Amino acid sequence: MASIRREVVIERSADDVWALVGDPATIHTWFPGMTDATVNGSTRLITTATGLPLPETILVNDPIQRRFQYRLDLPVVRYHRGTIDVIELDRARCLVVYSTDCEPDPMALVVGGATGNALQALKRQLEADTA
């Protein structure tokens, strides 16, 4: 199993970042290539810009730890766990860590590349909101 971790420091409070990241229905507003997300209980269905549906199971959505975990439910993925942690550094700055554990291993590289881009987009969006 392959593991990929991406991280970024965002010049916003952890609460501000969590308000966006912790809402599973808003992922399409900060993750490039996603156009919609619907949530029904612990199931999230993301629609990509190409029209490809990405069904997921929400495993953890913990506002105390500011941790969100999910599993991709695709036939080509034998195992997947995505984890987003928002860690307060001080009142106006936080570290966002996006980890992916995946099998088959090459899928981790694909997902890891996308999550790295998503963190940069999240940073640009949130820091632009304060400018």
Z-matrix of the N, CA and C atoms (Angstrom, degrees):
N
C 1 1.449
C 2 1.527 1 108.19
N 3 1.314 2 115.44 1 137.54
C 4 1.464 3 121.25 2 179.63
C 5 1.525 4 109.88 3 -99.77
N 6 1.327 5 114.82 4 146.06
C 7 1.461 6 121.79 5 176.45
C 8 1.523 7 108.77 6 -126.53
N 9 1.323 8 115.13 7 134.99
C 10 1.468 9 122.43 8 178.23
C 11 1.517 10 107.07 9 -128.02
N 12 1.333 11 116.55 10 139.18
C 13 1.465 12 119.87 11 176.73
C 14 1.520 13 108.68 12 -133.18
N 15 1.319 14 114.50 13 130.63
C 16 1.463 15 122.51 14 175.56
C 17 1.516 16 107.55 15 -121.88
N 18 1.322 17 117.46 16 148.55
C 19 1.455 18 119.93 17 179.30
C 20 1.520 19 110.94 18 -149.40
N 21 1.332 20 114.38 19 157.22
C 22 1.458 21 120.65 20 179.76
C 23 1.526 22 108.34 21 -152.66
N 24 1.332 23 116.37 22 144.78
C 25 1.459 24 121.55 23 172.12
C 26 1.522 25 107.11 24 -94.27
N 27 1.323 26 115.56 25 130.14
C 28 1.465 27 121.31 26 -179.62
C 29 1.524 28 108.42 27 -116.83
N 30 1.307 29 115.59 28 131.23
C 31 1.464 30 121.85 29 -179.55
C 32 1.525 31 110.07 30 -82.59
N 33 1.299 32 115.06 31 63.17
C 34 1.469 33 125.34 32 174.60
C 35 1.514 34 107.22 33 -149.85
N 36 1.309 35 116.47 34 159.65
C 37 1.459 36 119.07 35 179.09
C 38 1.533 37 110.03 36 -67.07
N 39 1.318 38 115.07 37 153.70
C 40 1.463 39 120.08 38 177.37
C 41 1.528 40 110.51 39 -60.46
N 42 1.327 41 117.00 40 -35.65
C 43 1.466 42 119.95 41 178.25
C 44 1.527 43 111.61 42 -63.81
N 45 1.334 44 116.87 43 -41.21
C 46 1.472 45 120.45 44 178.26
C 47 1.528 46 110.91 45 -62.71
N 48 1.325 47 116.45 46 -44.42
C 49 1.466 48 120.67 47 -178.99
C 50 1.525 49 110.07 48 -68.11
N 51 1.322 50 116.66 49 -43.05
C 52 1.462 51 119.79 50 179.99
C 53 1.530 52 111.63 51 -62.61
N 54 1.320 53 117.15 52 -34.54
C 55 1.472 54 119.87 53 179.80
C 56 1.529 55 110.62 54 -56.33
N 57 1.327 56 117.79 55 -32.82
C 58 1.465 57 121.50 56 178.85
C 59 1.530 58 110.99 57 -88.97
N 60 1.319 59 116.49 58 -51.81
C 61 1.464 60 121.43 59 -175.85
C 62 1.531 61 111.91 60 -66.28
N 63 1.314 62 117.68 61 -35.02
C 64 1.454 63 121.25 62 -177.11
C 65 1.512 64 114.70 63 -79.22
N 66 1.324 65 117.01 64 -5.55
C 67 1.465 66 120.93 65 176.82
C 68 1.528 67 107.98 66 -98.20
N 69 1.324 68 118.40 67 101.56
C 70 1.462 69 120.42 68 -173.32
C 71 1.527 70 114.62 69 -62.28
N 72 1.317 71 117.77 70 -18.63
C 73 1.466 72 120.36 71 -179.13
C 74 1.521 73 112.91 72 -81.82
N 75 1.344 74 118.19 73 -7.36
C 76 1.474 75 120.27 74 -176.41
C 77 1.524 76 113.91 75 -105.18
N 78 1.322 77 118.44 76 6.64
C 79 1.464 78 120.16 77 -176.08
C 80 1.531 79 112.45 78 -55.59
N 81 1.308 80 117.08 79 -34.21
C 82 1.469 81 120.10 80 -179.06
C 83 1.525 82 112.62 81 -67.74
N 84 1.331 83 118.60 82 -13.02
C 85 1.468 84 120.70 83 179.41
C 86 1.522 85 112.20 84 -84.40
N 87 1.335 86 117.90 85 -13.68
C 88 1.468 87 120.02 86 -179.43
C 89 1.525 88 114.67 87 -133.20
N 90 1.311 89 118.32 88 -8.52
C 91 1.467 90 121.37 89 -179.23
C 92 1.529 91 108.15 90 -103.94
N 93 1.343 92 118.31 91 109.68
C 94 1.468 93 120.99 92 -177.66
C 95 1.526 94 112.34 93 -56.10
N 96 1.315 95 115.16 94 140.80
C 97 1.457 96 121.28 95 177.23
C 98 1.510 97 114.56 96 89.81
N 99 1.323 98 116.81 97 -1.76
C 100 1.458 99 120.62 98 177.60
C 101 1.523 100 108.67 99 -110.16
N 102 1.326 101 115.89 100 134.84
C 103 1.461 102 119.40 101 -175.04
C 104 1.522 103 114.36 102 -112.01
N 105 1.344 104 116.91 103 -16.47
C 106 1.459 105 119.16 104 -179.39
C 107 1.523 106 108.97 105 -161.64
N 108 1.327 107 114.76 106 156.77
C 109 1.470 108 120.80 107 174.68
C 110 1.519 109 108.16 108 -149.52
N 111 1.325 110 114.93 109 131.36
C 112 1.456 111 119.75 110 174.95
C 113 1.524 112 107.87 111 -122.77
N 114 1.321 113 114.61 112 142.21
C 115 1.457 114 120.83 113 -177.71
C 116 1.523 115 108.37 114 -121.83
N 117 1.328 116 114.58 115 132.72
C 118 1.456 117 121.52 116 176.46
C 119 1.520 118 106.66 117 -134.94
N 120 1.329 119 116.92 118 99.01
C 121 1.459 120 120.55 119 -176.04
C 122 1.514 121 110.16 120 65.46
N 123 1.339 122 116.84 121 -121.65
C 124 1.465 123 120.75 122 179.80
C 125 1.524 124 112.65 123 -97.62
N 126 1.322 125 117.05 124 14.11
C 127 1.463 126 121.78 125 178.63
C 128 1.524 127 109.93 126 -109.74
N 129 1.327 128 115.14 127 132.95
C 130 1.465 129 120.26 128 174.69
C 131 1.520 130 107.26 129 -123.69
N 132 1.327 131 115.85 130 134.79
C 133 1.458 132 121.58 131 175.83
C 134 1.519 133 107.31 132 -118.21
N 135 1.318 134 114.60 133 115.73
C 136 1.463 135 121.78 134 179.12
C 137 1.524 136 108.03 135 -100.85
N 138 1.316 137 115.94 136 139.26
C 139 1.457 138 121.17 137 173.76
C 140 1.526 139 107.61 138 -109.05
N 141 1.330 140 115.71 139 129.07
C 142 1.459 141 120.65 140 179.56
C 143 1.530 142 109.81 141 -88.78
N 144 1.314 143 115.25 142 167.05
C 145 1.467 144 120.85 143 179.70
C 146 1.528 145 111.65 144 -61.01
N 147 1.314 146 117.40 145 -25.80
C 148 1.467 147 120.89 146 177.96
C 149 1.523 148 112.34 147 -85.29
N 150 1.347 149 116.99 148 -2.50
C 151 1.449 150 121.30 149 -179.50
C 152 1.514 151 113.84 150 92.06
N 153 1.321 152 117.49 151 -3.62
C 154 1.457 153 122.09 152 179.67
C 155 1.528 154 110.26 153 -69.70
N 156 1.334 155 118.19 154 126.07
C 157 1.467 156 120.10 155 176.43
C 158 1.530 157 110.12 156 -82.94
N 159 1.315 158 115.97 157 138.50
C 160 1.460 159 122.16 158 175.93
C 161 1.530 160 108.33 159 -118.09
N 162 1.330 161 117.90 160 96.36
C 163 1.459 162 119.89 161 178.17
C 164 1.530 163 109.94 162 -78.41
N 165 1.332 164 115.17 163 137.90
C 166 1.453 165 121.06 164 -179.15
C 167 1.527 166 110.32 165 -136.57
N 168 1.317 167 114.83 166 156.79
C 169 1.447 168 122.02 167 170.56
C 170 1.524 169 107.52 168 -112.36
N 171 1.317 170 117.09 169 126.28
C 172 1.463 171 121.64 170 176.51
C 173 1.519 172 107.07 171 -80.38
N 174 1.328 173 115.73 172 122.22
C 175 1.458 174 121.42 173 -177.03
C 176 1.527 175 111.91 174 -97.34
N 177 1.329 176 116.77 175 -40.80
C 178 1.465 177 122.47 176 -178.55
C 179 1.516 178 108.39 177 -143.89
N 180 1.317 179 116.13 178 134.07
C 181 1.468 180 121.58 179 170.32
C 182 1.528 181 105.83 180 -139.83
N 183 1.331 182 115.43 181 88.08
C 184 1.463 183 122.72 182 -169.71
C 185 1.525 184 110.82 183 -110.49
N 186 1.329 185 118.36 184 103.49
C 187 1.468 186 120.93 185 -178.80
C 188 1.525 187 113.31 186 -70.66
N 189 1.319 188 118.72 187 -20.68
C 190 1.470 189 121.05 188 178.34
C 191 1.532 190 109.93 189 -72.18
N 192 1.335 191 116.28 190 -50.04
C 193 1.466 192 120.61 191 177.17
C 194 1.529 193 112.54 192 -82.44
N 195 1.318 194 115.93 193 -11.47
C 196 1.474 195 122.27 194 -172.16
C 197 1.533 196 109.72 195 54.31
N 198 1.321 197 114.38 196 56.07
C 199 1.465 198 121.41 197 -179.59
C 200 1.519 199 109.46 198 -127.24
N 201 1.341 200 114.48 199 132.37
C 202 1.462 201 121.75 200 176.02
C 203 1.524 202 107.29 201 -125.21
N 204 1.330 203 116.24 202 127.25
C 205 1.461 204 121.04 203 177.16
C 206 1.521 205 109.25 204 -129.33
N 207 1.326 206 114.63 205 144.21
C 208 1.457 207 120.27 206 -179.41
C 209 1.525 208 109.54 207 -148.71
N 210 1.320 209 114.83 208 165.94
C 211 1.458 210 122.35 209 178.13
C 212 1.524 211 108.35 210 -126.82
N 213 1.318 212 116.82 211 130.16
C 214 1.467 213 121.44 212 171.05
C 215 1.523 214 108.04 213 -73.11
N 216 1.310 215 116.50 214 132.97
C 217 1.466 216 121.35 215 179.33
C 218 1.523 217 109.44 216 -111.85
N 219 1.326 218 115.28 217 73.03
C 220 1.468 219 122.00 218 179.96
C 221 1.523 220 109.46 219 -120.96
N 222 1.329 221 118.11 220 142.98
C 223 1.468 222 120.38 221 -179.00
C 224 1.539 223 113.55 222 -60.00
N 225 1.326 224 118.18 223 -29.24
C 226 1.467 225 120.59 224 -177.77
C 227 1.529 226 112.54 225 -79.92
N 228 1.318 227 117.56 226 -7.10
C 229 1.465 228 121.73 227 -178.73
C 230 1.533 229 108.52 228 -110.19
N 231 1.341 230 116.20 229 115.65
C 232 1.469 231 119.87 230 179.53
C 233 1.529 232 111.48 231 -75.83
N 234 1.331 233 116.27 232 -35.89
C 235 1.458 234 121.02 233 178.98
C 236 1.521 235 108.39 234 -148.45
N 237 1.313 236 116.49 235 140.28
C 238 1.463 237 120.70 236 175.02
C 239 1.519 238 109.60 237 -154.04
N 240 1.305 239 115.67 238 138.18
C 241 1.460 240 122.40 239 168.92
C 242 1.520 241 106.69 240 -145.34
N 243 1.337 242 115.04 241 118.99
C 244 1.459 243 121.65 242 174.79
C 245 1.516 244 108.22 243 -104.84
N 246 1.317 245 116.37 244 137.32
C 247 1.462 246 121.67 245 -178.91
C 248 1.514 247 109.31 246 -132.22
N 249 1.328 248 115.87 247 129.00
C 250 1.463 249 121.52 248 173.80
C 251 1.524 250 106.95 249 -117.94
N 252 1.336 251 115.61 250 122.87
C 253 1.458 252 121.95 251 176.59
C 254 1.519 253 108.98 252 -116.95
N 255 1.325 254 116.67 253 133.42
C 256 1.462 255 122.82 254 175.25
C 257 1.523 256 106.21 255 -111.80
N 258 1.331 257 115.96 256 114.32
C 259 1.462 258 122.27 257 -172.62
C 260 1.523 259 109.39 258 -115.27
N 261 1.326 260 115.90 259 121.55
C 262 1.459 261 120.56 260 -179.72
C 263 1.531 262 110.15 261 -69.69
N 264 1.347 263 115.93 262 128.61
C 265 1.461 264 121.10 263 174.32
C 266 1.526 265 110.38 264 -98.59
N 267 1.312 266 115.65 265 -40.82
C 268 1.462 267 123.56 266 170.23
C 269 1.523 268 106.32 267 -158.89
N 270 1.320 269 118.49 268 -173.15
C 271 1.469 270 120.28 269 -172.99
C 272 1.533 271 114.19 270 -62.93
N 273 1.312 272 117.29 271 -22.91
C 274 1.459 273 119.78 272 -174.87
C 275 1.527 274 113.51 273 -120.95
N 276 1.342 275 117.07 274 13.87
C 277 1.465 276 119.60 275 -174.91
C 278 1.520 277 109.61 276 -151.04
N 279 1.341 278 115.54 277 142.45
C 280 1.463 279 118.91 278 178.05
C 281 1.523 280 110.84 279 -144.15
N 282 1.319 281 114.54 280 162.92
C 283 1.454 282 123.45 281 175.12
C 284 1.522 283 106.91 282 -106.37
N 285 1.321 284 116.49 283 129.17
C 286 1.466 285 120.86 284 176.26
C 287 1.527 286 107.06 285 -113.06
N 288 1.318 287 115.50 286 123.38
C 289 1.460 288 122.59 287 -178.42
C 290 1.523 289 108.44 288 -115.63
N 291 1.326 290 116.33 289 127.40
C 292 1.463 291 122.37 290 179.06
C 293 1.520 292 106.83 291 -118.80
N 294 1.327 293 116.62 292 110.58
C 295 1.463 294 122.29 293 -178.21
C 296 1.523 295 110.01 294 -110.39
N 297 1.313 296 115.01 295 145.08
C 298 1.456 297 121.40 296 178.03
C 299 1.518 298 109.40 297 -132.85
N 300 1.321 299 116.42 298 126.29
C 301 1.460 300 123.13 299 170.29
C 302 1.520 301 105.73 300 -113.01
N 303 1.334 302 116.27 301 128.32
C 304 1.462 303 117.68 302 -170.30
C 305 1.525 304 111.52 303 -151.34
N 306 1.324 305 113.20 304 148.48
C 307 1.451 306 121.49 305 172.62
C 308 1.514 307 107.78 306 -142.87
N 309 1.289 308 120.95 307 126.91
C 310 1.453 309 127.70 308 12.03
C 311 1.537 310 112.74 309 -73.41
N 312 1.314 311 114.58 310 154.14
C 313 1.461 312 121.21 311 -174.42
C 314 1.537 313 114.69 312 -53.50
N 315 1.337 314 120.09 313 -42.84
C 316 1.470 315 118.70 314 -178.67
C 317 1.537 316 113.58 315 -60.20
N 318 1.317 317 117.34 316 -27.43
C 319 1.471 318 119.62 317 178.10
C 320 1.525 319 111.01 318 -65.11
N 321 1.333 320 117.46 319 -31.05
C 322 1.470 321 120.69 320 178.45
C 323 1.520 322 110.25 321 -62.60
N 324 1.324 323 117.34 322 -36.95
C 325 1.464 324 120.40 323 178.25
C 326 1.522 325 111.07 324 -66.17
N 327 1.313 326 116.73 325 -40.98
C 328 1.465 327 121.37 326 178.85
C 329 1.524 328 109.88 327 -64.34
N 330 1.329 329 116.11 328 -51.15
C 331 1.459 330 120.64 329 -178.92
C 332 1.529 331 110.24 330 -64.94
N 333 1.333 332 117.23 331 -41.90
C 334 1.458 333 121.44 332 179.68
C 335 1.521 334 113.14 333 -61.25
N 336 1.321 335 116.84 334 -38.53
C 337 1.470 336 119.92 335 176.38
C 338 1.512 337 111.04 336 -64.54
N 339 1.313 338 116.07 337 -43.12
C 340 1.466 339 120.18 338 179.98
C 341 1.527 340 111.34 339 -66.01
N 342 1.336 341 117.30 340 -40.10
C 343 1.460 342 119.32 341 -178.87
C 344 1.524 343 112.06 342 -69.84
N 345 1.317 344 117.05 343 -33.54
C 346 1.470 345 119.92 344 175.03
C 347 1.518 346 111.04 345 -62.33
N 348 1.321 347 116.73 346 -44.12
C 349 1.465 348 121.47 347 176.74
C 350 1.525 349 111.02 348 -63.80
N 351 1.335 350 116.52 349 -38.20
C 352 1.462 351 120.66 350 -179.75
C 353 1.527 352 111.09 351 -64.69
N 354 1.324 353 117.08 352 -40.47
C 355 1.468 354 119.52 353 178.83
C 356 1.523 355 111.49 354 -64.23
N 357 1.308 356 116.99 355 -38.53
C 358 1.470 357 119.67 356 177.68
C 359 1.528 358 110.79 357 -66.38
N 360 1.327 359 116.57 358 -39.31
C 361 1.471 360 120.15 359 177.47
C 362 1.524 361 110.68 360 -66.14
N 363 1.325 362 117.26 361 -39.92
C 364 1.465 363 121.90 362 177.67
C 365 1.527 364 110.07 363 -61.55
N 366 1.314 365 116.98 364 -44.64
C 367 1.468 366 122.33 365 178.72
C 368 1.529 367 110.41 366 -60.29
N 369 1.333 368 116.77 367 -50.09
C 370 1.479 369 120.26 368 -179.93
C 371 1.523 370 110.95 369 -58.38
N 372 1.329 371 116.21 370 -45.77
C 373 1.467 372 120.78 371 -177.67
C 374 1.524 373 111.18 372 -63.33
N 375 1.307 374 118.12 373 -49.36
C 376 1.451 375 120.88 374 -175.22
C 377 1.528 376 112.87 375 -72.12
N 378 1.313 377 116.83 376 -36.40
C 379 1.457 378 118.78 377 178.88
C 380 1.528 379 111.34 378 -74.79
N 381 1.324 380 117.66 379 -28.53
C 382 1.468 381 120.66 380 176.17
C 383 1.532 382 110.54 381 -69.02
N 384 1.324 383 116.57 382 -31.23
C 385 1.460 384 121.37 383 179.15
C 386 1.530 385 112.51 384 -64.35
N 387 1.342 386 116.94 385 -22.72
C 388 1.470 387 120.11 386 -178.96
C 389 1.520 388 112.01 387 -96.05
N 390 1.328 389 116.65 388 -11.90
C 391 1.475 390 120.11 389 -176.97
C 392 1.512 391 111.64 390 -74.89
